[in-house]
């Protein structure tokens, strides 16, 4: 290489340093933070596959590091803000862990709104994504929303059998959100609000007599070992469900070159929301099987008794509509839209 060629090469290298690496060479690391143990269903069946897919489709230029069980610090209630503020690049959390913040999305927590069949979470998650785009975009304006979804049919797991409303009364039951806690009050239980990672210890120490969770998360919390009674409901509606958000820091997303933005866009939205819901449905089957193998009692309340629960809990809906009206939000219209979206997506395969 002659002197002139050498000088040109040095000049080119200097220019590349000054101008930054070309888009095709840019590499990015995304730190994903959530509150569950790594072996739990959603980390294994949804977050991990999402991470590997993003890495593959970016040709390895996006690296994803997953931090389970709040390893980056903070509490589950702070996860949405961690994505907003850049403490983490992507977070997954329960919307109801910040009470009253996602007011419109609370509609999916109304008792007996979600279907109770084996595709419940997938169906309701599809509806939740559509609803978020049409009616609740303002609630997610501070992040790049990757997915919003629900879990499958919520049920009650207790130390003592629950055979009807009377047997639930006075029991200290964990509720995951303010809407679920209000439902428990109406049903006669004493609600104890806490994030799900605290449930195992609270049950073991007698702080709780039972908990409301879907089958999905039971195995990672060892629920089937601590309590031996699980109450499910007849009919085509689930007792309750809760909403979740998978969110990305806006500045991190905007800093990506167009082709890497496209990778993120291709792995977010309606399809990803449905995939998270489907993962919940699959994990529900596993969680139930584990409880059955443990010899636990699964008590299906007959339709007439289930209808008693529905009538008793119906005032939760009235309370929410009244509260929303006081904030200038037409809760009745939102509830109607949410139910319509669920029916639209509830096409049995």
DRENKOLKOL-296183 format. One record per residue (C-alpha): z, x, y; residue in one letter; residue number from 1; chain. Coordinates in Angstrom, 3 decimals, always signed. Layout:
Z / X / Y / aa / i / ch
Z / X / Y / a / NUM / A .
...
% end
This chain:
Z / X / Y / aa / i / ch
+0.000 / +0.000 / +0.000 / x / 1 / A .
-1.053 / +1.558 / +3.344 / x / 2 / A .
+1.084 / +1.590 / +6.465 / x / 3 / A .
-0.721 / -1.366 / +8.104 / x / 4 / A .
-0.263 / -3.558 / +5.000 / x / 5 / A .
+3.372 / -2.585 / +4.784 / x / 6 / A .
+3.954 / -3.545 / +8.409 / x / 7 / A .
+2.253 / -6.940 / +7.870 / x / 8 / A .
+4.442 / -7.622 / +4.839 / x / 9 / A .
+7.583 / -6.743 / +6.763 / x / 10 / A .
+6.501 / -8.960 / +9.656 / x / 11 / A .
+5.849 / -11.853 / +7.288 / x / 12 / A .
+9.243 / -11.407 / +5.663 / x / 13 / A .
+10.932 / -11.358 / +9.043 / x / 14 / A .
+9.102 / -14.506 / +10.119 / x / 15 / A .
+10.129 / -16.289 / +6.937 / x / 16 / A .
+13.739 / -15.298 / +7.592 / x / 17 / A .
+13.600 / -16.559 / +11.171 / x / 18 / A .
+11.793 / -19.796 / +10.398 / x / 19 / A .
+13.710 / -20.568 / +7.210 / x / 20 / A .
+12.484 / -20.928 / +3.660 / x / 21 / A .
+9.482 / -23.163 / +3.100 / x / 22 / A .
+10.231 / -26.705 / +1.907 / x / 23 / A .
+9.034 / -25.991 / -1.606 / x / 24 / A .
+11.589 / -23.196 / -1.943 / x / 25 / A .
+14.620 / -25.027 / -0.508 / x / 26 / A .
+17.498 / -25.476 / -2.937 / x / 27 / A .
+20.367 / -27.906 / -2.505 / x / 28 / A .
+23.717 / -28.460 / -4.189 / x / 29 / A .
+25.182 / -31.953 / -4.211 / x / 30 / A .
+28.898 / -32.361 / -4.863 / x / 31 / A .
+29.678 / -35.709 / -6.487 / x / 32 / A .
+33.280 / -36.937 / -6.332 / x / 33 / A .
+34.914 / -39.874 / -8.149 / x / 34 / A .
+38.328 / -41.050 / -9.354 / x / 35 / A .
+37.965 / -41.430 / -13.138 / x / 36 / A .
+38.432 / -38.857 / -15.909 / x / 37 / A .
+35.151 / -37.185 / -16.905 / x / 38 / A .
+35.174 / -38.848 / -20.336 / x / 39 / A .
+35.249 / -42.365 / -18.848 / x / 40 / A .
+32.244 / -44.628 / -19.287 / x / 41 / A .
+30.660 / -44.576 / -15.843 / x / 42 / A .
+30.902 / -40.786 / -15.437 / x / 43 / A .
+29.369 / -40.303 / -18.917 / x / 44 / A .
+26.849 / -43.131 / -18.992 / x / 45 / A .
+25.761 / -43.402 / -15.353 / x / 46 / A .
+26.799 / -40.568 / -13.018 / x / 47 / A .
+26.026 / -37.694 / -15.413 / x / 48 / A .
+22.582 / -39.088 / -16.403 / x / 49 / A .
+21.787 / -39.648 / -12.721 / x / 50 / A .
+22.697 / -36.036 / -11.943 / x / 51 / A .
+20.582 / -34.579 / -14.751 / x / 52 / A .
+17.623 / -36.807 / -13.814 / x / 53 / A .
+17.770 / -35.730 / -10.170 / x / 54 / A .
+17.949 / -32.091 / -11.208 / x / 55 / A .
+14.989 / -32.452 / -13.557 / x / 56 / A .
+12.779 / -34.366 / -11.127 / x / 57 / A .
+13.497 / -31.849 / -8.370 / x / 58 / A .
+12.339 / -29.005 / -10.603 / x / 59 / A .
+15.837 / -27.576 / -10.473 / x / 60 / A .
+15.887 / -27.365 / -6.684 / x / 61 / A .
+18.693 / -29.931 / -6.529 / x / 62 / A .
+21.841 / -28.888 / -8.358 / x / 63 / A .
+24.529 / -31.497 / -8.927 / x / 64 / A .
+28.193 / -30.592 / -9.338 / x / 65 / A .
+30.460 / -33.431 / -10.494 / x / 66 / A .
+34.147 / -33.464 / -9.610 / x / 67 / A .
+36.022 / -36.168 / -11.587 / x / 68 / A .
+39.582 / -37.444 / -11.206 / x / 69 / A .
+39.818 / -36.715 / -7.463 / x / 70 / A .
+39.447 / -32.953 / -7.965 / x / 71 / A .
+38.317 / -32.496 / -4.356 / x / 72 / A .
+41.515 / -34.099 / -3.116 / x / 73 / A .
+42.418 / -37.338 / -1.442 / x / 74 / A .
+42.887 / -40.763 / -2.981 / x / 75 / A .
+40.402 / -43.258 / -4.476 / x / 76 / A .
+40.697 / -45.347 / -1.302 / x / 77 / A .
+39.362 / -42.382 / +0.722 / x / 78 / A .
+36.221 / -41.783 / -1.332 / x / 79 / A .
+33.829 / -43.886 / +0.729 / x / 80 / A .
+34.914 / -42.050 / +3.875 / x / 81 / A .
+34.563 / -38.727 / +2.060 / x / 82 / A .
+30.874 / -39.503 / +1.617 / x / 83 / A .
+30.603 / -40.673 / +5.216 / x / 84 / A .
+32.356 / -37.576 / +6.591 / x / 85 / A .
+30.798 / -34.975 / +4.287 / x / 86 / A .
+33.983 / -34.037 / +2.418 / x / 87 / A .
+31.767 / -34.710 / -0.602 / x / 88 / A .
+28.018 / -35.227 / -0.661 / x / 89 / A .
+28.081 / -38.237 / -2.992 / x / 90 / A .
+30.997 / -40.473 / -4.022 / x / 91 / A .
+31.571 / -43.401 / -6.367 / x / 92 / A .
+34.408 / -45.825 / -5.735 / x / 93 / A .
+35.643 / -49.424 / -5.780 / x / 94 / A .
+34.792 / -51.307 / -2.594 / x / 95 / A .
+38.027 / -53.264 / -2.731 / x / 96 / A .
+40.151 / -50.112 / -2.570 / x / 97 / A .
+39.793 / -50.413 / +1.217 / x / 98 / A .
+40.916 / -54.031 / +1.732 / x / 99 / A .
+38.922 / -56.118 / +4.185 / x / 100 / A .
+36.423 / -53.380 / +4.966 / x / 101 / A .
+33.506 / -54.692 / +2.909 / x / 102 / A .
+34.085 / -58.307 / +3.855 / x / 103 / A .
+30.713 / -59.719 / +2.869 / x / 104 / A .
+30.572 / -57.845 / -0.429 / x / 105 / A .
+33.928 / -59.388 / -1.379 / x / 106 / A .
+31.995 / -62.511 / -2.310 / x / 107 / A .
+31.347 / -60.953 / -5.742 / x / 108 / A .
+35.099 / -60.868 / -6.423 / x / 109 / A .
+35.502 / -64.650 / -6.112 / x / 110 / A .
+36.921 / -65.956 / -9.427 / x / 111 / A .
+34.401 / -67.309 / -11.924 / x / 112 / A .
+31.322 / -66.304 / -9.885 / x / 113 / A .
+29.917 / -63.798 / -12.401 / x / 114 / A .
+28.448 / -64.664 / -15.813 / x / 115 / A .
+30.466 / -63.808 / -18.901 / x / 116 / A .
+27.740 / -62.809 / -21.363 / x / 117 / A .
+26.971 / -59.291 / -22.604 / x / 118 / A .
+24.618 / -58.509 / -19.692 / x / 119 / A .
+27.032 / -59.704 / -17.034 / x / 120 / A .
+27.396 / -56.431 / -15.128 / x / 121 / A .
+23.673 / -55.675 / -15.163 / x / 122 / A .
+22.816 / -59.152 / -13.858 / x / 123 / A .
+25.534 / -59.212 / -11.204 / x / 124 / A .
+24.737 / -55.651 / -10.123 / x / 125 / A .
+21.114 / -56.584 / -9.490 / x / 126 / A .
+22.317 / -59.511 / -7.409 / x / 127 / A .
+24.822 / -57.310 / -5.580 / x / 128 / A .
+22.124 / -54.798 / -4.566 / x / 129 / A .
+19.865 / -57.548 / -3.233 / x / 130 / A .
+22.796 / -59.138 / -1.429 / x / 131 / A .
+23.815 / -55.830 / +0.160 / x / 132 / A .
+20.313 / -55.281 / +1.511 / x / 133 / A .
+19.945 / -58.807 / +2.889 / x / 134 / A .
+23.422 / -59.682 / +4.100 / x / 135 / A .
+25.742 / -56.650 / +4.106 / x / 136 / A .
+23.663 / -53.663 / +5.265 / x / 137 / A .
+25.952 / -53.239 / +8.264 / x / 138 / A .
+28.870 / -52.495 / +5.934 / x / 139 / A .
+27.032 / -49.445 / +4.552 / x / 140 / A .
+25.379 / -48.181 / +7.759 / x / 141 / A .
+27.426 / -44.968 / +7.805 / x / 142 / A .
+26.118 / -43.695 / +4.459 / x / 143 / A .
+22.929 / -43.453 / +2.440 / x / 144 / A .
+23.671 / -46.163 / -0.127 / x / 145 / A .
+22.396 / -45.083 / -3.541 / x / 146 / A .
+23.674 / -48.018 / -5.595 / x / 147 / A .
+26.054 / -50.945 / -5.430 / x / 148 / A .
+27.140 / -52.643 / -8.638 / x / 149 / A .
+29.866 / -54.578 / -10.440 / x / 150 / A .
+31.697 / -54.240 / -13.718 / x / 151 / A .
+31.485 / -56.730 / -16.566 / x / 152 / A .
+33.743 / -59.731 / -17.168 / x / 153 / A .
+37.275 / -59.039 / -16.026 / x / 154 / A .
+40.086 / -59.920 / -18.390 / x / 155 / A .
+43.839 / -59.563 / -18.664 / x / 156 / A .
+45.592 / -57.034 / -20.901 / x / 157 / A .
+49.321 / -57.640 / -21.433 / x / 158 / A .
+52.312 / -56.497 / -23.449 / x / 159 / A .
+53.223 / -60.109 / -24.279 / x / 160 / A .
+50.591 / -62.687 / -25.316 / x / 161 / A .
+49.006 / -64.873 / -22.654 / x / 162 / A .
+48.099 / -68.163 / -24.290 / x / 163 / A .
+47.870 / -70.260 / -21.129 / x / 164 / A .
+48.836 / -70.401 / -17.475 / x / 165 / A .
+52.507 / -70.966 / -18.261 / x / 166 / A .
+52.830 / -67.720 / -20.225 / x / 167 / A .
+51.310 / -65.694 / -17.364 / x / 168 / A .
+53.827 / -66.868 / -14.790 / x / 169 / A .
+56.140 / -64.190 / -13.473 / x / 170 / A .
+54.335 / -61.333 / -15.212 / x / 171 / A .
+53.798 / -58.223 / -13.086 / x / 172 / A .
+50.036 / -57.746 / -13.309 / x / 173 / A .
+47.999 / -55.008 / -11.672 / x / 174 / A .
+45.201 / -56.250 / -9.447 / x / 175 / A .
+42.493 / -53.924 / -8.190 / x / 176 / A .
+41.653 / -55.644 / -4.894 / x / 177 / A .
+43.138 / -58.089 / -2.415 / x / 178 / A .
+40.930 / -60.919 / -3.707 / x / 179 / A .
+42.015 / -60.298 / -7.312 / x / 180 / A .
+45.645 / -60.089 / -6.155 / x / 181 / A .
+45.300 / -63.449 / -4.405 / x / 182 / A .
+43.854 / -64.893 / -7.603 / x / 183 / A .
+46.866 / -63.616 / -9.553 / x / 184 / A .
+49.221 / -65.279 / -7.079 / x / 185 / A .
+47.418 / -68.597 / -7.537 / x / 186 / A .
+47.671 / -68.217 / -11.313 / x / 187 / A .
+51.426 / -67.640 / -11.092 / x / 188 / A .
+51.602 / -63.907 / -11.792 / x / 189 / A .
+53.218 / -61.282 / -9.573 / x / 190 / A .
+50.397 / -59.001 / -8.406 / x / 191 / A .
+50.910 / -55.261 / -8.114 / x / 192 / A .
+48.083 / -53.526 / -6.279 / x / 193 / A .
+47.122 / -50.032 / -7.375 / x / 194 / A .
+44.010 / -47.944 / -8.151 / x / 195 / A .
+43.117 / -47.933 / -11.822 / x / 196 / A .
+44.079 / -44.260 / -12.521 / x / 197 / A .
+47.747 / -45.211 / -11.969 / x / 198 / A .
+47.736 / -48.044 / -14.503 / x / 199 / A .
+48.551 / -46.024 / -17.657 / x / 200 / A .
+51.761 / -44.593 / -16.259 / x / 201 / A .
+52.774 / -47.893 / -14.639 / x / 202 / A .
+52.389 / -49.750 / -17.943 / x / 203 / A .
+54.229 / -47.036 / -19.860 / x / 204 / A .
+57.174 / -47.067 / -17.446 / x / 205 / A .
+57.438 / -50.851 / -17.321 / x / 206 / A .
+56.336 / -51.130 / -13.711 / x / 207 / A .
+53.625 / -53.461 / -15.031 / x / 208 / A .
+53.613 / -56.145 / -17.716 / x / 209 / A .
+49.827 / -56.075 / -17.806 / x / 210 / A .
+46.654 / -55.289 / -15.938 / x / 211 / A .
+43.329 / -56.799 / -14.950 / x / 212 / A .
+40.474 / -54.528 / -15.986 / x / 213 / A .
+37.226 / -54.932 / -17.942 / x / 214 / A .
+36.974 / -53.621 / -21.498 / x / 215 / A .
+34.917 / -50.691 / -20.205 / x / 216 / A .
+37.686 / -48.614 / -18.651 / x / 217 / A .
+40.349 / -49.376 / -21.273 / x / 218 / A .
+39.768 / -46.448 / -23.647 / x / 219 / A .
+40.010 / -43.724 / -20.983 / x / 220 / A .
+43.308 / -45.256 / -19.798 / x / 221 / A .
+44.581 / -45.740 / -23.392 / x / 222 / A .
+45.230 / -49.412 / -22.614 / x / 223 / A .
+44.785 / -50.438 / -26.257 / x / 224 / A .
+47.655 / -48.107 / -27.208 / x / 225 / A .
+50.109 / -49.384 / -24.603 / x / 226 / A .
+49.442 / -53.127 / -24.714 / x / 227 / A .
+48.409 / -55.164 / -27.725 / x / 228 / A .
+47.227 / -58.431 / -26.179 / x / 229 / A .
+43.905 / -59.090 / -24.472 / x / 230 / A .
+43.053 / -62.471 / -22.935 / x / 231 / A .
+39.434 / -63.619 / -22.619 / x / 232 / A .
+37.942 / -66.919 / -21.500 / x / 233 / A .
+35.627 / -69.564 / -22.926 / x / 234 / A .
+32.641 / -70.853 / -20.982 / x / 235 / A .
+29.838 / -69.057 / -19.196 / x / 236 / A .
+31.776 / -67.575 / -16.242 / x / 237 / A .
+33.942 / -64.445 / -16.028 / x / 238 / A .
+37.471 / -64.595 / -14.628 / x / 239 / A .
+36.603 / -62.033 / -11.951 / x / 240 / A .
+34.626 / -58.889 / -11.225 / x / 241 / A .
+34.777 / -56.076 / -8.668 / x / 242 / A .
+32.192 / -54.173 / -6.632 / x / 243 / A .
+31.475 / -50.427 / -6.540 / x / 244 / A .
+29.424 / -48.178 / -4.267 / x / 245 / A .
+27.611 / -44.929 / -5.083 / x / 246 / A .
+27.082 / -43.390 / -1.646 / x / 247 / A .
+25.578 / -40.236 / -0.141 / x / 248 / A .
+26.399 / -38.458 / +3.082 / x / 249 / A .
+23.711 / -39.388 / +5.613 / x / 250 / A .
+23.451 / -35.950 / +7.194 / x / 251 / A .
+23.055 / -34.318 / +3.788 / x / 252 / A .
+20.267 / -36.728 / +2.897 / x / 253 / A .
+18.516 / -36.231 / +6.257 / x / 254 / A .
+18.684 / -32.445 / +5.841 / x / 255 / A .
+16.522 / -32.602 / +2.700 / x / 256 / A .
+12.805 / -31.833 / +2.881 / x / 257 / A .
+10.547 / -34.864 / +2.291 / x / 258 / A .
+9.874 / -34.133 / -1.373 / x / 259 / A .
+13.587 / -33.889 / -2.216 / x / 260 / A .
+14.310 / -37.036 / -0.209 / x / 261 / A .
+11.742 / -38.713 / -2.420 / x / 262 / A .
+13.622 / -37.555 / -5.530 / x / 263 / A .
+16.789 / -39.169 / -4.191 / x / 264 / A .
+14.912 / -42.317 / -3.149 / x / 265 / A .
+13.321 / -42.588 / -6.598 / x / 266 / A .
+16.788 / -42.434 / -8.127 / x / 267 / A .
+18.551 / -44.985 / -5.974 / x / 268 / A .
+18.351 / -48.664 / -5.143 / x / 269 / A .
+17.866 / -51.704 / -7.354 / x / 270 / A .
+17.020 / -49.807 / -10.541 / x / 271 / A .
+20.015 / -47.474 / -10.238 / x / 272 / A .
+22.343 / -50.397 / -9.448 / x / 273 / A .
+21.117 / -52.162 / -12.584 / x / 274 / A .
+21.566 / -48.956 / -14.614 / x / 275 / A .
+25.187 / -48.639 / -13.505 / x / 276 / A .
+25.743 / -52.279 / -14.440 / x / 277 / A .
+24.086 / -51.786 / -17.818 / x / 278 / A .
+26.342 / -48.781 / -18.465 / x / 279 / A .
+29.322 / -51.042 / -17.767 / x / 280 / A .
+28.027 / -53.634 / -20.234 / x / 281 / A .
+27.521 / -51.049 / -22.978 / x / 282 / A .
+30.973 / -49.597 / -22.404 / x / 283 / A .
+32.521 / -53.077 / -22.563 / x / 284 / A .
+31.290 / -53.372 / -26.167 / x / 285 / A .
+32.831 / -50.028 / -27.056 / x / 286 / A .
+36.127 / -50.825 / -25.356 / x / 287 / A .
+36.433 / -54.119 / -27.207 / x / 288 / A .
+35.615 / -52.492 / -30.549 / x / 289 / A .
+38.365 / -49.919 / -29.997 / x / 290 / A .
+40.921 / -52.663 / -29.315 / x / 291 / A .
+39.823 / -54.536 / -32.452 / x / 292 / A .
+40.101 / -51.399 / -34.595 / x / 293 / A .
+43.594 / -50.838 / -33.198 / x / 294 / A .
+44.571 / -54.221 / -34.610 / x / 295 / A .
+45.235 / -55.724 / -31.199 / x / 296 / A .
+45.270 / -59.466 / -30.530 / x / 297 / A .
+42.261 / -60.813 / -28.626 / x / 298 / A .
+43.075 / -64.309 / -27.434 / x / 299 / A .
+40.130 / -66.461 / -26.347 / x / 300 / A .
+41.386 / -69.310 / -24.179 / x / 301 / A .
+39.639 / -72.535 / -25.111 / x / 302 / A .
+37.344 / -74.233 / -22.621 / x / 303 / A .
+39.886 / -76.826 / -21.501 / x / 304 / A .
+42.458 / -74.130 / -20.744 / x / 305 / A .
+39.844 / -71.964 / -19.055 / x / 306 / A .
+38.983 / -74.931 / -16.830 / x / 307 / A .
+42.672 / -75.119 / -15.824 / x / 308 / A .
+42.510 / -71.483 / -14.736 / x / 309 / A .
+39.295 / -72.151 / -12.831 / x / 310 / A .
+40.772 / -75.127 / -10.986 / x / 311 / A .
+43.981 / -73.249 / -10.208 / x / 312 / A .
+42.092 / -70.205 / -8.886 / x / 313 / A .
+39.547 / -72.238 / -6.914 / x / 314 / A .
+41.631 / -72.071 / -3.750 / x / 315 / A .
+40.924 / -68.313 / -3.624 / x / 316 / A .
+37.377 / -69.305 / -2.686 / x / 317 / A .
+38.666 / -71.677 / -0.010 / x / 318 / A .
+40.990 / -69.006 / +1.402 / x / 319 / A .
+38.155 / -66.483 / +1.625 / x / 320 / A .
+35.743 / -68.908 / +3.306 / x / 321 / A .
+38.401 / -69.863 / +5.856 / x / 322 / A .
+39.213 / -66.208 / +6.561 / x / 323 / A .
+35.554 / -65.330 / +6.999 / x / 324 / A .
+35.082 / -68.291 / +9.350 / x / 325 / A .
+37.874 / -66.888 / +11.505 / x / 326 / A .
+35.912 / -63.642 / +11.775 / x / 327 / A .
+32.674 / -65.370 / +12.698 / x / 328 / A .
+31.169 / -64.985 / +9.227 / x / 329 / A .
+29.692 / -67.932 / +7.331 / x / 330 / A .
+31.410 / -67.300 / +4.017 / x / 331 / A .
+30.213 / -70.548 / +2.508 / x / 332 / A .
+26.587 / -69.558 / +3.109 / x / 333 / A .
+27.184 / -66.070 / +1.699 / x / 334 / A .
+28.763 / -67.536 / -1.427 / x / 335 / A .
+25.778 / -69.809 / -1.887 / x / 336 / A .
+23.389 / -66.844 / -1.512 / x / 337 / A .
+25.363 / -64.694 / -3.964 / x / 338 / A .
+25.348 / -67.424 / -6.601 / x / 339 / A .
+21.632 / -67.983 / -6.104 / x / 340 / A .
+20.916 / -64.271 / -6.544 / x / 341 / A .
+22.997 / -64.155 / -9.726 / x / 342 / A .
+21.062 / -67.125 / -11.134 / x / 343 / A .
+17.788 / -65.482 / -10.126 / x / 344 / A .
+18.575 / -62.322 / -12.081 / x / 345 / A .
+20.289 / -64.039 / -15.010 / x / 346 / A .
+17.200 / -64.291 / -17.196 / x / 347 / A .
+18.400 / -63.811 / -20.759 / x / 348 / A .
+16.346 / -61.376 / -22.775 / x / 349 / A .
% end
